[in-house]
C-alpha cells in the first residue's frame, strides 16, 4: 500500500497557527499526522547565499528581515499551545530543523558546535512542546556534513534530507527520489529530493508531479514550506497554489489504497 508522509519545513516563532490550519486542517480533521520541521531559535537576518543578491530567507516576515537577533519558538505561546494539542492527539510530529536556521547551518565539521546546537535545539523544543517526542532531524536547506550526519546517527535521530548528502557515508542507504531505508534497527533515513509545492513552480505542474509520484511510488514525502502558500507574506493564501494543494488532498484523503504516516510512525513499523 502506498504511503504518504507530509513534511512541512520552517515552523518558527514567526508561524501563525492559522496558516498551518489553512494548509493542513483537512489532514488533521481526517485524524492523520503531519511532520513539522521546527526551528527552535530562528535568526532573523538569515541570507540565502546561493541566490542572486543574497536575499533574505523567505521564511522571515518582512517586518523582521534584517534584525540581528534570534527568536525562540517558546515565545510564540499561541503556536505552542496549538501544536501541543496536536502532538498530544498524535496529529503532529515535531522534528528538529537545525537550531537557528542560518544558511547551510549544518555543513560544519566542528563536532563540538554540532553537538551544542543539537543539545540546545532539542532542549528548546522539549520545553516548548512537552507533549512531543523529538525523534527526527531535518537539516536547514537540506545541506549537511558527513560529520553532522554521523553525530545525528550516534544521537539516535531519524533523518530526512536530500540524497546528495549521502555519498560521503557509503554505509548509509544510498537512496534517491522519495524513499526510505534503515540506518539500523531503530533509525530510518528518509530521502526527499524535491519540494513538490513551491512558489518557483507553476501550481498545475506541482500538482502533476505530486499525482505522478503517488501513482508510481511506494513512498512519497510531500514536502512543503507553509509560507510558500502565502509568498511573499500575503495575509491570505495564494489562490492558485492553495487550490492545487486541495486538489491533491482530495486525491489522498479520498483514496482507499494509501496510508498517511509520520516519520516516527513509519520507522516503528515491523519492530519487535
WOHU-V15347 format. One record per residue. N is the residue number from 1. RES is the residue in three letters. BURIAL is # if it has 16 or more other ideal C-beta (glycine too) atoms within 10 Angstrom, else .. D_LAST is the distance of its C-alpha to the last C-alpha in Angstrom with 1 decimal. Layout:
N|RES|BURIAL|D_LAST  N|RES|BURIAL|D_LAST
This chain:
1|UNK|.|21.1  2|UNK|#|22.5  3|UNK|#|21.0  4|UNK|#|23.2  5|UNK|#|22.5  6|UNK|#|25.6  7|UNK|#|26.3  8|UNK|#|29.6  9|UNK|#|31.1  10|UNK|#|33.6  11|UNK|#|33.2  12|UNK|#|35.3  13|UNK|#|38.0  14|UNK|#|40.1  15|UNK|#|37.9  16|UNK|.|39.2  17|UNK|#|36.7  18|UNK|.|38.9  19|UNK|#|38.4  20|UNK|#|34.6  21|UNK|.|35.2  22|UNK|#|37.7  23|UNK|#|35.2  24|UNK|#|31.9  25|UNK|.|33.2  26|UNK|#|32.6  27|UNK|#|29.0  28|UNK|#|28.5  29|UNK|.|30.6  30|UNK|.|28.3  31|UNK|.|25.3  32|UNK|#|23.7  33|UNK|#|22.8  34|UNK|#|24.8  35|UNK|#|23.9  36|UNK|#|26.9  37|UNK|#|27.8  38|UNK|#|29.7  39|UNK|#|32.4  40|UNK|#|32.8  41|UNK|#|36.4  42|UNK|#|38.0  43|UNK|#|41.2  44|UNK|#|43.9  45|UNK|.|46.0  46|UNK|#|43.5  47|UNK|#|45.1  48|UNK|#|43.7  49|UNK|.|45.4  50|UNK|.|44.6  51|UNK|.|46.7  52|UNK|.|50.5  53|UNK|.|52.1  54|UNK|.|48.9  55|UNK|.|48.4  56|UNK|#|46.5  57|UNK|#|42.9  58|UNK|#|42.9  59|UNK|#|40.3  60|UNK|#|42.9  61|UNK|#|45.3  62|UNK|.|49.0  63|UNK|.|50.2  64|UNK|.|48.0  65|UNK|#|48.2  66|UNK|.|49.7  67|UNK|.|49.1  68|UNK|.|48.2  69|UNK|.|45.8  70|UNK|#|42.1  71|UNK|#|40.8  72|UNK|.|37.8  73|UNK|#|35.4  74|UNK|#|35.6  75|UNK|.|39.3  76|UNK|#|38.7  77|UNK|.|38.0  78|UNK|.|38.2  79|UNK|#|35.4  80|UNK|#|33.2  81|UNK|.|33.7  82|UNK|#|33.0  83|UNK|#|29.8  84|UNK|#|28.5  85|UNK|.|28.9  86|UNK|#|27.1  87|UNK|#|24.2  88|UNK|.|24.0  89|UNK|.|23.9  90|UNK|.|21.1  91|UNK|#|23.7  92|UNK|#|24.0  93|UNK|#|21.8  94|UNK|#|24.1  95|UNK|#|23.9  96|UNK|#|26.1  97|UNK|#|29.0  98|UNK|#|30.8  99|UNK|#|32.9  100|UNK|#|36.4  101|UNK|#|36.0  102|UNK|#|39.0  103|UNK|#|39.6  104|UNK|#|37.1  105|UNK|#|36.0  106|UNK|#|33.1  107|UNK|#|35.0  108|UNK|.|36.2  109|UNK|.|35.5  110|UNK|.|36.3  111|UNK|.|33.1  112|UNK|.|34.5  113|UNK|.|35.2  114|UNK|#|31.8  115|UNK|.|30.2  116|UNK|.|32.8  117|UNK|#|32.2  118|UNK|#|28.4  119|UNK|.|28.8  120|UNK|.|31.6  121|UNK|#|30.1  122|UNK|#|26.8  123|UNK|.|29.0  124|UNK|#|31.3  125|UNK|#|28.5  126|UNK|.|26.9  127|UNK|.|30.3  128|UNK|#|31.2  129|UNK|#|27.9  130|UNK|.|26.5  131|UNK|.|24.5  132|UNK|#|22.6  133|UNK|.|19.7  134|UNK|#|21.0  135|UNK|#|18.3  136|UNK|#|20.2  137|UNK|#|23.5  138|UNK|#|26.1  139|UNK|#|29.2  140|UNK|#|32.6  141|UNK|#|34.5  142|UNK|#|31.5  143|UNK|#|32.9  144|UNK|#|31.2  145|UNK|#|32.1  146|UNK|.|30.0  147|UNK|#|30.3  148|UNK|#|28.9  149|UNK|#|26.0  150|UNK|#|25.2  151|UNK|#|25.5  152|UNK|#|23.1  153|UNK|#|20.4  154|UNK|.|21.2  155|UNK|.|21.1  156|UNK|.|17.5  157|UNK|#|18.7  158|UNK|#|17.8  159|UNK|#|21.1  160|UNK|#|23.2  161|UNK|#|26.5  162|UNK|#|28.9  163|UNK|#|28.7  164|UNK|.|31.9  165|UNK|#|30.2  166|UNK|#|27.9  167|UNK|.|30.5  168|UNK|.|31.2  169|UNK|#|27.6  170|UNK|.|27.2  171|UNK|.|23.8  172|UNK|#|22.4  173|UNK|#|21.7  174|UNK|.|25.3  175|UNK|#|25.0  176|UNK|.|27.6  177|UNK|.|28.6  178|UNK|#|25.8  179|UNK|#|22.5  180|UNK|#|19.1  181|UNK|.|17.5  182|UNK|.|14.8  183|UNK|#|16.5  184|UNK|.|13.6  185|UNK|.|9.8  186|UNK|.|10.2  187|UNK|#|13.7  188|UNK|#|15.4  189|UNK|#|19.1  190|UNK|#|20.9  191|UNK|#|24.4  192|UNK|#|27.1  193|UNK|#|30.4  194|UNK|#|32.6  195|UNK|#|33.4  196|UNK|#|34.1  197|UNK|#|36.4  198|UNK|#|38.9  199|UNK|#|42.5  200|UNK|.|43.4  201|UNK|#|42.7  202|UNK|.|44.4  203|UNK|#|42.3  204|UNK|.|42.8  205|UNK|.|41.5  206|UNK|#|38.4  207|UNK|#|37.8  208|UNK|.|38.5  209|UNK|.|36.0  210|UNK|#|33.3  211|UNK|#|33.9  212|UNK|.|34.0  213|UNK|#|30.6  214|UNK|#|29.1  215|UNK|.|30.8  216|UNK|.|29.7  217|UNK|.|26.4  218|UNK|.|22.8  219|UNK|#|22.3  220|UNK|#|25.2  221|UNK|#|25.2  222|UNK|#|28.3  223|UNK|#|29.6  224|UNK|#|32.6  225|UNK|#|34.6  226|UNK|#|35.7  227|UNK|#|39.1  228|UNK|#|39.7  229|UNK|#|40.4  230|UNK|#|43.1  231|UNK|#|44.5  232|UNK|.|46.8  233|UNK|.|46.0  234|UNK|.|47.6  235|UNK|.|47.4  236|UNK|.|46.1  237|UNK|#|43.7  238|UNK|#|45.4  239|UNK|.|46.1  240|UNK|.|45.3  241|UNK|#|42.0  242|UNK|#|40.7  243|UNK|.|42.0  244|UNK|#|40.1  245|UNK|#|36.9  246|UNK|.|37.3  247|UNK|.|37.9  248|UNK|#|34.5  249|UNK|#|32.9  250|UNK|.|34.8  251|UNK|.|33.2  252|UNK|#|29.6  253|UNK|#|29.8  254|UNK|.|31.8  255|UNK|.|29.5  256|UNK|.|27.4  257|UNK|.|25.6  258|UNK|.|23.9  259|UNK|.|21.2  260|UNK|#|21.5  261|UNK|#|18.6  262|UNK|#|18.7  263|UNK|#|17.6  264|UNK|#|14.9  265|UNK|#|13.8  266|UNK|#|13.9  267|UNK|#|11.9  268|UNK|.|8.9  269|UNK|.|8.9  270|UNK|.|6.5  271|UNK|.|3.8  272|UNK|.|0.0
